[in-house]
Amino acid sequence: MAIAYELKPGERLSEIDLAARLGVSRTPVREALARLVTDGFLEPASRGYVRRPLDVQETLDLYEARLAVERECLRLALDRATPDQLAEAQAFLAGSKSVPPETPVRELVALDEGFHLRMADMARNAELRRLLANLNERIRFVRWLDMEAVGRDSTQREHQALLDALARGDATAAQHCLGEHIALRREQVVDAITRGLARIYMQGEFEPS
């Protein structure tokens, strides 16, 4: 609900209302709300919580943080990746390339995240992987919108180039590929957020095509 903006930006939330809405007791709702505050989705407010807004600068900050985490994962992976991990990542990438064009955007983004998490696994640093997983959650809504606009063909080519450079042990090429792949211009963020807000307020729950 938080990731898909079923909880609208600025919407006030209470344990009682959410427990009734979800048909559960207040205890798991309280725990979930506290976790969503920690993970950056909600902010405490008087008599409850509020959904954080869709903010351009915050989104850019999150993408910068993602790039920093992934650069460090890649640096470590260049030294630590095993042949089996590289082969498994190649097989995963080949499988994702065969996915039909009409595959829902949510599934395409999940495949993209799966590829990058495999890069993090090669770094063999559990904390960096955890940070990346959290960042993925916080930018997922914008990623859905971006995938709709850009499509997956360029993403697949960039993944292949990154994996090839990693397999060669070419740190310069690998870091260049990663930077080009993750970089998102401010105009893209503004456009994605504008379209996202239209979806949220005109159609209710976000349903990527």
SULKABEL-V546141 format. One record per helix or strand. SS is the DSSP state (a for helix, b for strand). FROM is the first residue (numbers start at 1). LEN is the number of residues. If there is no record, write none. Layout:
BEGIN
ss/from/len
SS/FROM/LEN
SS/FROM/LEN
END
This chain:
BEGIN
ss/from/len
b/12/2
a/15/8
a/26/13
b/42/4
b/48/4
a/56/25
a/83/15
a/105/19
a/126/25
a/153/16
a/171/12
a/186/18
END
